[in-house]
Amino acid sequence: MSTAIAKNLMAEMKLLGMFGAFDDTVASATRDQVSYTEFIDALLQAEADYRQERKAGYRIKAAKFTLRPAFEDIDFTASRSISKAQIKELYSLQWMSEGRPVLLIGQTGVGKTFIAQAAGLHACACGKSVLYMTVTTWLENLALARSSGTYLRYRDKLARPDLLILDDFGMRKLSSTEAQDLCEILEERSLGKSTMFTTQLPLAHWAEVIADPVISDAIRDRLEHAALTIDITGESYRGVKARKLASKKHVA
């Protein structure tokens, strides 16, 4: 079979990873005189890698991230309390395997959203489904779902992903109904699914933004004993970045 026919068959069968790697693999095999088995292994690995990358791309698109950060981009030169050991723990995704919630707590600008989305992107690359949204977006979608009679469907959507990231909890107070909705989501996700919150409020202060004290206690109980909690203190990363840019301009 000629190489042209082989490539046409790959394209027809949508073996696009093999198709893209075929010419280079043939050239390498000829140069290094590899066996037929090694040649087939290389093509199969190219196809597997291609499909894995495509699936990860679909998961990232479905997650609706606003950033594309990576753990490798975290700046440890900034004066913040988060340690490499804590980042390593997040990177391990062991907390996802255990279905534990995560609380990233700290003031504005310390990198909570960056770290949360880095964890989400890494989870996508590892084959996990993720959904990211701000709490404001969640509340807007929640109100729309209730008004359109699709609340149960929307709750099921939030219960489905392996990781749900709710960013900026505590920016506004929750009504009793909204708090109950959050409690139900946490209950739905309590069996093997992780929920990550970024917030300025330590868990002990969540009652300040949850109108119903009974529901507040129920939410706190679902998080207090199981959550991986990371408190981030220190200067705003935005300030650090601004100083670095100013320093570069000064040197130039």
N, C-alpha and C positions, 0 to 999 in steps of 0.2 A: 504494500500500500504506500502510495506517495505521501509526502508530508502535506501537500495541498489537500488531498482527500481526507487525511487524518484530521487536519484543522477544520475542514468543512463539517465533518461528522461531530467534532467537539462543539462547534458553534450550534449545529442543529439540535444537539442533545443538551445545550445550555451548560456545558462543562467549561464555563468561562474562565475559571481559575487555571485549568489545564491549558486552555487556548492561549491565555496571556503569557503563560510561562513556557510554552512549547519550544519556541525558537531558542531561548537562552538555555533551556534544559538539554536540547539536542546538541547545541554547541559545546556545553560543558561536558556532556557524556562523551562526545567525540574526542575532545581535547584530553580528558582524563581517562578515557577508555574504561568507563564504568560498565558493570554488567547490566543485562536487560532488567533484572530484578531491581537494581538500584535506580535505573532509569524510570521504571514504572512507579517505584516508591516516591521519587522526586515529583512526578506529575500528580500522583494522588495527594501528596502533602500540599502541593500548590493549590489543588482544588479545595481541600479541607480548610486551608488558611483563608482562601478567598470567601468561602461560605461563612466561616466564623466571623470574618470582618464585616460581611454584609449583614449578618444577624445582629452584630453589635451596633452597627449603624442604624438599623431599624429600631433597636431598643433605645438608643440615645435620642432618636427623633421622637419616639413615643413618650419619652420622659419629660420633654418640654423644658429642658434646662435653659437658663438665660446666660450661662457662662460655660466655657469648656476648660475648666482648670484641671490641673493634675497635681497629685501629691508632691511630685518632684519640683513643682514650682513654688512650694511654700517657702517663704523667706524666714529663716530662723535667726537672721541677724537683727530683726525687729525685737524690741523689748516687750515680749509677751510671754505669758506663763505656760503656754502649751509646749509640751516637750516632744522630742522625737519618739520617745516610747509610746506616748499617747497616739501620735500619728501612726506609728507602726501597728498599734492595736486596732485603729480604725481600718487601716489598709488590709489587715488580715481577714476582715469580714467574718470573724468568728462570732461576733455579736449577731450577725444576720443568720448564721447557721443555728444559733440558739433562739432566734426570734425575739431578741431583746430590743426594747426601744432605746433611743439615744437622745440625750439632751446636750446641746451645745449652748452654753450660757456665757454671755459677756456683753459689754457695752458696744455701741455702734462703732464699726470700723475695725474691729479686732480680727476679722476674717471668718466669722461664723458661716456666712453664706458661701464663701469660697471653699471652705473645708467640707461643708455639707454637699456641695455639688461635685467636688472632687471625689468624695466617697461614692456618690451616685454614679458618676462616670466609670469609676473603677468597678463598681458592681455590675454595670452594663457590660463591660469588657469581660467580666467573669461569668456571663450568662444569666444574670439576674434581671428581672423586670423592675423598673423604677418609675415613679411618678413624682415630679417636683412641682410645687406651687407655693406662692405666698399665702398666708392665712387670709389676707384680704381677697385674693382671687378665690380661695375656697369658699369664703362666706358669700361672695357674689354668685358663684355657681350654685351654692346651696339654696340661696333665695330663689334663683331662677328655676331650679329643679322642683322646689316646693310649689311655686306658682304654676308650673306647667304639669304638675302631677307625675313627675319622673323621679321623685326623691329616692325611692327604693332602687331604681336602676343606677342612680348616681352613687348611692352608698355602696352598691355592689362594685362599681368601677373603682372606688377608693379602697375597697377591701381586697382587690385582686392582685396588685403588684407586690413583689417580694419586699420592696422598700418604698414607703411613702415619706416624702420630705415635705414638712410644713414649715415654711420660713417666716420669721418675724412674728412668732406668737407673742401676744400681749400688747400689740400696737393699738388695739381697741378692745373694749369690753365685750364679752359674749352675753347675749340674752340667755334666759333659761332654756329656750328652745335650741339655740345654737350650741350651748354647752351640752345639752342632752345628745345632740347630733354628734358632737365630738366624742362623747362617752361611748356612743353606739359604734362609732368607727373603730375606736380602740378595742372594744369588745370583739368586733368582727375580726380584727387583725391580731387578736391575742394568741391565736393558735398558729404559731410558726412564722408570722409576718412581722417585720420590723417597721417602726415608725420613728422618724427623726424629726426633732424640733430644734429650731434655732430661736433663741429668745434672750431678752435682756433680764428677764425675771427668774430668779431662783425659784425652784418648785414650791418652796414654802410661801411664796408671795403670789402664787397663781390665783388664790382666792380673791385677790384684789381686782381681777379682771373677769371673774366668773360669777355671775349674779346669784346663782342658786348655790347655797353652801353645801347642800346634800350632794349635788352633782359634782361640785368642786372636790369634795372629799373622795368621791368615787373615782374621779379622774386622777387625783393625786395618788390614790391607793394603787391604781393600775400602773403607775410609773415609778413610784418612790422606791419600791423594793427590787425592781427588775432592771431599771434603766442604767445604761452606761452613761455617766454624767461627766462632762468635761467643762470645767470652769476656765474661761479664757480672760485673763486680765492683762493690762498693759496699754501701751499707746496705740492710737489708731494707725492701721496700716496705710491709710490714705496719706497721713502726715509723713510717714516714713518714705513713701513713694515720692511725695512732693519734694522732700529734702534731697532725695537722690537725684531727681531730675534737675533741681536747681544747682546741685553740685556739678553735674555733668556740663550744664550750660556755662557755669563759672570756669571750669577747666578748659572748655572749648574756647 
